[in-house]
Amino acid sequence: MWRIVRAALAASAVLLCAVAALPVSPVGRFHEGHRSLILEMAYTVMDGRGLPGWSKGPIPYSWGGGHAAEPGPSRGTCLGYSGSIRPCPARETVGLDCSGLVRWVYHLAYGEDVLGPGNTNDHLRRLRRVAPGDERPGDLAYFGETDGPRPKTHHVGIYIGDGKMINALRTGTWVRVDEVTAVKGFAGYFRLKTQV
């Protein structure tokens, strides 16, 4: 048993050292290495591997989770909760909601909180729409209304290719891979304004 624990701790230390050793460039100087790092961090988060702020295995969905001062799993909130699981478990669940997931993954990939606090609408202000057919893994799949001065989005996932996304879907699920079509109201793919 202790041998397994020591091996897990050693693997976590190697991952943390590897992430810490990656060069961090300012957001304004995006390069293709960020795209692969976004995917690597998205899979790392989905697999529940040891990361700063999390070492407990698969990460549960938590309404409002991931919106603390620092990106990463946090207790959620029941304010605005409309899920089918009652009573609302968010205040007792440390985890991530959809925008908390993308905020943390992008923070890990860029070395800073490039999306900032807030929900999907707040994050959308830092993004630009990708032309249909030009989407690439690492882009964000948005759902809801994205046009106009006051977008009304309701979901976001991290596109990984082949019509799939890494996703924090809803209460009662874990961060996982879903088809982009698993959520209604697809609005398009988006990426940071500084990305090419």
Backbone as CSV, one residue per row, in Angstrom:
resi,resn,N_x,N_y,N_z,CA_x,CA_y,CA_z,C_x,C_y,C_z
1,MET,0.823,-1.192,0.000,0.000,0.000,0.000,0.866,1.254,0.000
2,TRP,1.871,1.324,0.909,2.731,2.499,0.973,3.526,2.669,-0.312
3,ARG,3.860,1.549,-0.955,4.596,1.619,-2.214,3.740,2.323,-3.275
4,ILE,2.440,2.028,-3.308,1.529,2.663,-4.263,1.408,4.151,-3.955
5,VAL,1.273,4.494,-2.677,1.160,5.901,-2.278,2.422,6.658,-2.665
6,ARG,3.599,6.067,-2.377,4.861,6.732,-2.729,4.976,6.913,-4.242
7,ALA,4.560,5.893,-5.007,4.626,5.992,-6.472,3.700,7.094,-6.982
8,ALA,2.505,7.192,-6.407,1.561,8.240,-6.810,2.108,9.619,-6.479
9,LEU,2.700,9.766,-5.302,3.286,11.053,-4.919,4.452,11.419,-5.830
10,ALA,5.272,10.439,-6.179,6.405,10.694,-7.073,5.908,11.123,-8.456
11,ALA,4.866,10.459,-8.950,4.313,10.819,-10.264,3.738,12.224,-10.229
12,SER,3.066,12.578,-9.138,2.514,13.929,-9.000,3.623,14.961,-8.978
13,ALA,4.704,14.661,-8.266,5.827,15.597,-8.183,6.451,15.811,-9.553
14,VAL,6.588,14.727,-10.336,7.156,14.846,-11.675,6.266,15.727,-12.543
15,LEU,4.939,15.529,-12.479,4.014,16.331,-13.268,4.089,17.793,-12.860
16,LEU,4.099,18.065,-11.565,4.173,19.446,-11.091,5.472,20.108,-11.529
17,CYS,6.570,19.385,-11.461,7.852,19.941,-11.902,7.830,20.201,-13.404
18,ALA,7.211,19.291,-14.161,7.145,19.471,-15.610,6.306,20.691,-15.960
19,VAL,5.170,20.854,-15.280,4.319,22.013,-15.539,5.052,23.287,-15.146
20,ALA,5.726,23.277,-13.990,6.442,24.464,-13.522,7.597,24.813,-14.447
21,ALA,8.193,23.817,-15.113,9.345,24.064,-15.971,8.958,24.589,-17.349
22,LEU,7.660,24.513,-17.694,7.244,24.975,-19.008,7.401,26.483,-19.105
23,PRO,7.859,26.959,-20.244,8.008,28.403,-20.377,6.649,29.076,-20.405
24,VAL,6.531,30.162,-19.689,5.291,30.924,-19.659,5.539,32.212,-20.421
25,SER,4.722,32.442,-21.439,4.883,33.671,-22.195,3.681,34.559,-21.938
26,PRO,3.840,35.856,-22.109,2.707,36.745,-21.899,1.565,36.362,-22.820
27,VAL,0.344,36.641,-22.380,-0.840,36.272,-23.144,-0.798,36.860,-24.543
28,GLY,-0.284,38.048,-24.682,-0.242,38.705,-25.979,0.676,38.010,-26.972
29,ARG,1.466,37.067,-26.534,2.405,36.388,-27.423,2.071,34.903,-27.478
30,PHE,0.854,34.592,-27.868,0.404,33.208,-28.009,1.233,32.511,-29.077
31,HIS,1.512,31.240,-28.842,2.143,30.428,-29.875,1.470,29.059,-29.865
32,GLU,1.707,28.282,-30.908,1.036,26.981,-31.047,1.287,26.054,-29.873
33,GLY,2.380,26.244,-29.141,2.625,25.415,-27.966,1.546,25.560,-26.912
34,HIS,0.908,26.744,-26.852,-0.185,26.921,-25.905,-1.348,25.980,-26.227
35,ARG,-1.633,25.807,-27.517,-2.764,24.954,-27.902,-2.560,23.533,-27.393
36,SER,-1.364,22.979,-27.582,-1.120,21.619,-27.094,-1.104,21.594,-25.567
37,LEU,-0.647,22.667,-24.947,-0.642,22.727,-23.489,-2.067,22.836,-22.936
38,ILE,-2.944,23.567,-23.645,-4.355,23.625,-23.248,-4.931,22.211,-23.241
39,LEU,-4.691,21.446,-24.306,-5.205,20.077,-24.379,-4.609,19.202,-23.293
40,GLU,-3.308,19.315,-23.088,-2.658,18.508,-22.052,-3.245,18.808,-20.676
41,MET,-3.437,20.082,-20.373,-4.003,20.457,-19.073,-5.461,20.027,-18.968
42,ALA,-6.220,20.105,-20.075,-7.621,19.676,-20.052,-7.723,18.183,-19.733
43,TYR,-6.872,17.369,-20.364,-6.881,15.934,-20.068,-6.385,15.656,-18.655
44,THR,-5.408,16.416,-18.197,-4.890,16.241,-16.839,-5.979,16.529,-15.818
45,VAL,-6.726,17.617,-16.023,-7.826,17.961,-15.121,-8.906,16.890,-15.187
46,MET,-9.270,16.474,-16.403,-10.316,15.462,-16.543,-9.934,14.158,-15.849
47,ASP,-8.680,13.776,-15.956,-8.224,12.533,-15.326,-8.073,12.664,-13.814
48,GLY,-8.177,13.890,-13.299,-8.062,14.096,-11.856,-6.662,13.876,-11.332
49,ARG,-5.657,14.072,-12.197,-4.266,13.904,-11.752,-3.892,15.017,-10.791
50,GLY,-2.859,14.787,-10.013,-2.435,15.766,-9.032,-2.048,17.085,-9.659
51,LEU,-2.691,18.142,-9.244,-2.414,19.489,-9.710,-2.459,20.423,-8.518
52,PRO,-1.871,21.605,-8.633,-1.986,22.551,-7.525,-3.463,22.799,-7.208
53,GLY,-3.854,22.542,-5.978,-5.238,22.743,-5.577,-6.123,21.514,-5.714
54,TRP,-5.585,20.422,-6.265,-6.420,19.222,-6.427,-5.535,17.983,-6.477
55,SER,-5.886,16.978,-5.683,-5.166,15.704,-5.760,-6.082,14.558,-5.367
56,LYS,-7.381,14.697,-5.632,-8.364,13.747,-5.131,-9.002,12.856,-6.186
57,GLY,-8.487,12.790,-7.380,-9.105,11.963,-8.406,-10.077,12.758,-9.251
58,PRO,-11.060,12.084,-9.872,-11.999,12.765,-10.773,-12.668,13.966,-10.090
59,ILE,-12.869,15.023,-10.855,-13.416,16.269,-10.314,-14.909,16.337,-10.591
60,PRO,-15.718,16.501,-9.538,-17.162,16.581,-9.740,-17.608,17.948,-10.252
61,TYR,-18.760,17.937,-10.909,-19.409,19.189,-11.279,-19.962,19.821,-10.008
62,SER,-19.764,21.122,-9.872,-20.339,21.879,-8.766,-20.789,23.228,-9.304
63,TRP,-22.092,23.519,-9.241,-22.646,24.786,-9.727,-21.900,25.934,-9.037
64,GLY,-21.227,26.762,-9.817,-20.457,27.873,-9.260,-19.053,27.498,-8.833
65,GLY,-18.659,26.231,-8.980,-17.317,25.801,-8.601,-16.270,26.303,-9.577
66,GLY,-15.141,26.752,-9.042,-14.065,27.262,-9.870,-14.054,28.768,-9.979
67,HIS,-14.883,29.425,-9.163,-15.010,30.883,-9.258,-14.519,31.595,-8.008
68,ALA,-13.598,30.974,-7.306,-12.977,31.624,-6.158,-11.970,32.664,-6.671
69,ALA,-11.292,33.324,-5.772,-10.311,34.342,-6.175,-9.240,33.749,-7.087
70,GLU,-8.804,32.528,-6.787,-7.817,31.838,-7.616,-8.522,30.742,-8.418
71,PRO,-8.138,30.521,-9.685,-8.747,29.448,-10.473,-8.491,28.080,-9.840
72,GLY,-9.415,27.170,-10.051,-9.285,25.808,-9.554,-10.538,25.382,-8.822
73,PRO,-10.629,24.106,-8.476,-11.819,23.602,-7.799,-12.112,24.387,-6.519
74,SER,-13.385,24.633,-6.299,-13.827,25.331,-5.090,-15.259,24.899,-4.788
75,ARG,-15.726,25.249,-3.594,-17.128,24.998,-3.271,-17.992,25.843,-4.194
76,GLY,-19.122,25.291,-4.552,-20.037,26.010,-5.422,-21.009,26.859,-4.631
77,THR,-22.079,27.237,-5.297,-23.133,28.049,-4.692,-24.483,27.492,-5.130
78,CYS,-25.498,27.754,-4.363,-26.852,27.351,-4.766,-27.623,28.528,-5.358
79,LEU,-27.023,29.710,-5.399,-27.638,30.886,-5.987,-27.821,30.653,-7.485
80,GLY,-29.047,30.668,-7.958,-29.333,30.445,-9.367,-29.359,28.988,-9.793
81,TYR,-29.185,28.066,-8.850,-29.163,26.637,-9.175,-30.544,26.174,-9.626
82,SER,-30.601,25.438,-10.736,-31.875,24.911,-11.228,-31.760,23.431,-11.596
83,GLY,-30.748,22.757,-11.069,-30.532,21.351,-11.390,-31.598,20.450,-10.810
84,SER,-31.618,19.211,-11.274,-32.642,18.253,-10.854,-32.315,17.567,-9.529
85,ILE,-31.072,17.615,-9.090,-30.700,16.983,-7.823,-31.044,17.939,-6.691
86,ARG,-31.884,17.478,-5.785,-32.356,18.299,-4.661,-32.070,17.590,-3.358
87,PRO,-31.722,18.274,-2.294,-31.432,19.708,-2.301,-30.142,19.978,-3.057
88,CYS,-29.939,21.232,-3.399,-28.742,21.643,-4.136,-27.488,21.217,-3.370
89,PRO,-26.601,20.423,-4.006,-25.397,19.966,-3.315,-24.177,20.872,-3.488
90,ALA,-24.311,21.982,-4.205,-23.142,22.765,-4.601,-22.354,23.330,-3.424
91,ARG,-23.035,23.795,-2.377,-22.311,24.397,-1.243,-21.451,23.381,-0.507
92,GLU,-21.748,22.105,-0.685,-20.984,21.044,-0.024,-20.034,20.327,-0.974
93,THR,-20.034,20.722,-2.250,-19.241,20.020,-3.265,-18.106,20.894,-3.764
94,VAL,-16.878,20.432,-3.577,-15.718,21.105,-4.159,-15.547,20.543,-5.561
95,GLY,-15.603,21.412,-6.543,-15.503,20.970,-7.925,-15.467,22.150,-8.868
96,LEU,-15.964,21.933,-10.088,-15.929,22.940,-11.144,-17.246,22.950,-11.893
97,ASP,-17.698,24.133,-12.297,-18.754,24.186,-13.291,-18.083,24.419,-14.645
98,CYS,-18.867,24.612,-15.704,-18.269,24.662,-17.040,-17.283,25.812,-17.195
99,SER,-17.649,27.016,-16.768,-16.724,28.141,-16.929,-15.577,28.079,-15.924
100,GLY,-15.815,27.463,-14.765,-14.727,27.234,-13.815,-13.695,26.269,-14.379
101,LEU,-14.166,25.270,-15.129,-13.264,24.315,-15.782,-12.378,25.016,-16.796
102,VAL,-12.985,25.773,-17.726,-12.164,26.403,-18.765,-11.237,27.456,-18.155
103,ARG,-11.700,28.167,-17.141,-10.842,29.157,-16.485,-9.591,28.484,-15.914
104,TRP,-9.764,27.345,-15.222,-8.630,26.667,-14.601,-7.680,26.074,-15.634
105,VAL,-8.237,25.444,-16.663,-7.396,24.839,-17.700,-6.564,25.916,-18.397
106,TYR,-7.181,27.028,-18.753,-6.436,28.098,-19.410,-5.411,28.719,-18.459
107,HIS,-5.744,28.817,-17.187,-4.790,29.312,-16.194,-3.562,28.388,-16.128
108,LEU,-3.797,27.084,-16.094,-2.695,26.128,-16.048,-1.839,26.204,-17.314
109,ALA,-2.483,26.375,-18.470,-1.756,26.411,-19.740,-0.958,27.695,-19.920
110,TYR,-1.495,28.817,-19.461,-0.846,30.108,-19.674,-0.009,30.579,-18.494
111,GLY,-0.214,29.977,-17.320,0.531,30.416,-16.154,-0.043,31.659,-15.516
112,GLU,-1.211,32.085,-15.968,-1.910,33.228,-15.384,-3.402,33.106,-15.683
113,ASP,-4.198,33.866,-14.959,-5.656,33.777,-15.065,-6.152,34.578,-16.266
114,VAL,-5.935,34.055,-17.483,-6.230,34.808,-18.704,-7.719,35.020,-18.934
115,LEU,-8.581,34.142,-18.432,-10.021,34.326,-18.602,-10.627,35.135,-17.462
116,GLY,-9.999,35.115,-16.312,-10.464,35.896,-15.181,-11.714,35.314,-14.542
117,PRO,-12.145,35.941,-13.453,-13.340,35.467,-12.767,-14.581,35.743,-13.611
118,GLY,-15.677,35.164,-13.226,-16.928,35.411,-13.928,-17.447,34.162,-14.611
119,ASN,-18.561,34.345,-15.288,-19.233,33.215,-15.929,-18.920,33.186,-17.425
120,THR,-19.668,32.376,-18.160,-19.411,32.215,-19.595,-19.538,33.538,-20.342
121,ASN,-20.491,34.382,-19.966,-20.640,35.682,-20.631,-19.426,36.570,-20.386
122,ASP,-18.924,36.585,-19.158,-17.746,37.390,-18.836,-16.531,36.921,-19.629
123,HIS,-16.343,35.612,-19.721,-15.197,35.068,-20.456,-15.303,35.377,-21.944
124,LEU,-16.512,35.375,-22.473,-16.723,35.599,-23.901,-16.147,36.945,-24.346
125,ARG,-16.122,37.920,-23.466,-15.588,39.246,-23.810,-14.095,39.205,-24.119
126,ARG,-13.405,38.176,-23.662,-11.964,38.044,-23.907,-11.666,37.153,-25.127
127,LEU,-12.720,36.715,-25.800,-12.590,35.749,-26.888,-13.060,36.335,-28.206
128,ARG,-12.692,35.659,-29.278,-13.200,36.004,-30.601,-13.734,34.741,-31.258
129,ARG,-14.735,34.928,-32.099,-15.352,33.796,-32.806,-14.385,33.232,-33.841
130,VAL,-14.398,31.910,-33.968,-13.595,31.216,-34.973,-14.498,30.952,-36.173
131,ALA,-14.009,31.211,-37.368,-14.797,30.968,-38.579,-15.185,29.492,-38.660
132,PRO,-16.413,29.197,-39.099,-16.832,27.802,-39.236,-15.838,27.018,-40.086
133,GLY,-15.449,25.853,-39.592,-14.485,25.001,-40.274,-13.048,25.256,-39.860
134,ASP,-12.790,26.368,-39.143,-11.434,26.684,-38.700,-11.189,26.318,-37.236
135,GLU,-12.165,25.668,-36.605,-11.990,25.305,-35.197,-10.841,24.313,-35.049
136,ARG,-10.151,24.437,-33.926,-9.021,23.559,-33.630,-9.119,23.099,-32.185
137,PRO,-8.567,21.925,-31.886,-8.535,21.489,-30.493,-7.909,22.572,-29.612
138,GLY,-8.526,22.791,-28.465,-8.101,23.846,-27.557,-9.008,25.057,-27.613
139,ASP,-9.809,25.179,-28.700,-10.801,26.251,-28.775,-11.930,25.945,-27.796
140,LEU,-12.761,26.945,-27.539,-13.881,26.769,-26.625,-15.185,26.668,-27.403
141,ALA,-15.981,25.639,-27.099,-17.297,25.448,-27.709,-18.319,26.153,-26.827
142,TYR,-19.001,27.149,-27.385,-19.973,27.953,-26.634,-21.402,27.597,-27.014
143,PHE,-22.292,27.776,-26.040,-23.701,27.452,-26.206,-24.546,28.614,-25.690
144,GLY,-25.595,28.964,-26.448,-26.471,30.067,-26.081,-26.383,31.159,-27.125
145,GLU,-26.727,32.373,-26.727,-26.678,33.534,-27.616,-25.370,34.274,-27.391
146,THR,-24.567,34.407,-28.445,-23.258,35.042,-28.299,-23.160,36.372,-29.030
147,ASP,-24.150,36.721,-29.820,-24.089,37.955,-30.602,-24.704,39.116,-29.827
148,GLY,-24.325,40.302,-30.204,-24.880,41.502,-29.587,-24.105,41.931,-28.360
149,PRO,-24.486,43.088,-27.816,-23.744,43.643,-26.683,-23.961,42.882,-25.373
150,ARG,-25.042,42.121,-25.274,-25.334,41.376,-24.043,-25.562,39.900,-24.353
151,PRO,-24.484,39.143,-24.444,-24.652,37.715,-24.742,-25.373,36.995,-23.603
152,LYS,-26.071,35.948,-23.955,-26.760,35.109,-22.968,-26.359,33.670,-23.210
153,THR,-25.151,33.349,-22.778,-24.650,31.994,-22.958,-25.017,31.160,-21.737
154,HIS,-25.018,29.847,-21.926,-25.371,28.974,-20.807,-24.402,27.806,-20.616
155,HIS,-23.414,27.664,-21.512,-22.481,26.551,-21.346,-21.251,26.772,-22.206
156,VAL,-20.142,26.149,-21.780,-18.902,26.170,-22.540,-18.140,24.879,-22.255
157,GLY,-17.438,24.374,-23.270,-16.582,23.202,-23.121,-15.294,23.409,-23.905
158,ILE,-14.308,22.565,-23.670,-13.015,22.673,-24.350,-12.992,21.665,-25.493
159,TYR,-12.978,22.180,-26.718,-13.012,21.330,-27.908,-11.726,20.526,-28.016
160,ILE,-11.862,19.207,-28.260,-10.684,18.337,-28.383,-10.588,17.690,-29.766
161,GLY,-11.510,18.030,-30.667,-11.507,17.466,-32.014,-12.560,16.389,-32.176
162,ASP,-12.845,16.029,-33.428,-13.805,14.971,-33.772,-15.174,15.184,-33.143
163,GLY,-15.591,16.445,-33.005,-16.921,16.732,-32.473,-17.064,16.490,-30.982
164,LYS,-15.946,16.429,-30.258,-15.992,16.136,-28.821,-15.369,17.287,-28.023
165,MET,-15.758,17.346,-26.742,-15.226,18.373,-25.855,-15.027,17.795,-24.459
166,ILE,-14.052,18.342,-23.741,-13.917,18.050,-22.317,-14.857,19.012,-21.629
167,ASN,-15.654,18.470,-20.708,-16.866,19.144,-20.313,-17.188,18.929,-18.843
168,ALA,-17.640,19.988,-18.186,-18.273,19.886,-16.865,-19.757,20.103,-17.148
169,LEU,-20.509,19.020,-17.304,-21.852,19.086,-17.883,-22.920,19.586,-16.919
170,ARG,-23.085,18.890,-15.800,-24.164,19.258,-14.866,-23.967,18.524,-13.552
171,THR,-24.719,18.953,-12.547,-24.666,18.330,-11.230,-24.906,16.826,-11.351
172,GLY,-24.101,16.064,-10.645,-24.206,14.610,-10.689,-23.240,13.968,-11.658
173,THR,-22.466,14.794,-12.400,-21.476,14.252,-13.334,-20.080,14.692,-12.893
174,TRP,-19.079,14.126,-13.552,-17.679,14.477,-13.330,-17.180,15.168,-14.586
175,VAL,-16.073,15.858,-14.508,-15.437,16.402,-15.705,-15.128,15.209,-16.611
176,ARG,-15.540,15.302,-17.877,-15.486,14.138,-18.767,-15.492,14.585,-20.222
177,VAL,-15.420,13.627,-21.140,-15.547,13.898,-22.567,-16.998,13.680,-22.970
178,ASP,-17.545,14.640,-23.704,-18.895,14.550,-24.267,-18.844,14.964,-25.727
179,GLU,-19.842,14.542,-26.486,-20.041,15.073,-27.829,-20.446,16.540,-27.684
180,VAL,-20.029,17.382,-28.622,-20.453,18.775,-28.599,-21.973,18.849,-28.668
181,THR,-22.597,17.890,-29.319,-24.057,17.874,-29.455,-24.775,17.469,-28.157
182,ALA,-24.042,17.151,-27.103,-24.676,16.779,-25.830,-25.364,17.961,-25.173
183,VAL,-25.023,19.161,-25.597,-25.614,20.379,-25.031,-26.368,21.094,-26.150
184,LYS,-27.570,21.571,-25.849,-28.375,22.278,-26.848,-27.905,23.724,-26.987
185,GLY,-28.159,24.289,-28.162,-27.893,25.706,-28.386,-26.466,26.032,-28.779
186,PHE,-25.809,25.140,-29.535,-24.428,25.411,-29.942,-24.360,26.747,-30.668
187,ALA,-23.412,27.609,-30.237,-23.280,28.955,-30.807,-22.026,29.126,-31.639
188,GLY,-21.049,28.253,-31.474,-19.824,28.372,-32.244,-18.592,28.150,-31.395
189,TYR,-17.441,28.200,-32.065,-16.150,28.028,-31.393,-15.496,29.392,-31.212
190,PHE,-14.786,29.527,-30.107,-14.130,30.786,-29.769,-12.735,30.504,-29.255
191,ARG,-11.857,31.518,-29.407,-10.515,31.426,-28.833,-10.104,32.811,-28.344
192,LEU,-9.053,32.848,-27.543,-8.572,34.125,-27.032,-8.299,35.078,-28.176
193,LYS,-8.565,36.335,-27.971,-8.337,37.334,-29.021,-6.876,37.370,-29.438
194,THR,-5.966,36.973,-28.559,-4.542,37.019,-28.866,-4.068,35.777,-29.608
195,GLN,-4.922,34.755,-29.729,-4.523,33.533,-30.420,-4.695,33.712,-31.922
196,VAL,-3.857,32.996,-32.666,-3.971,33.029,-34.129,-4.652,31.777,-34.619
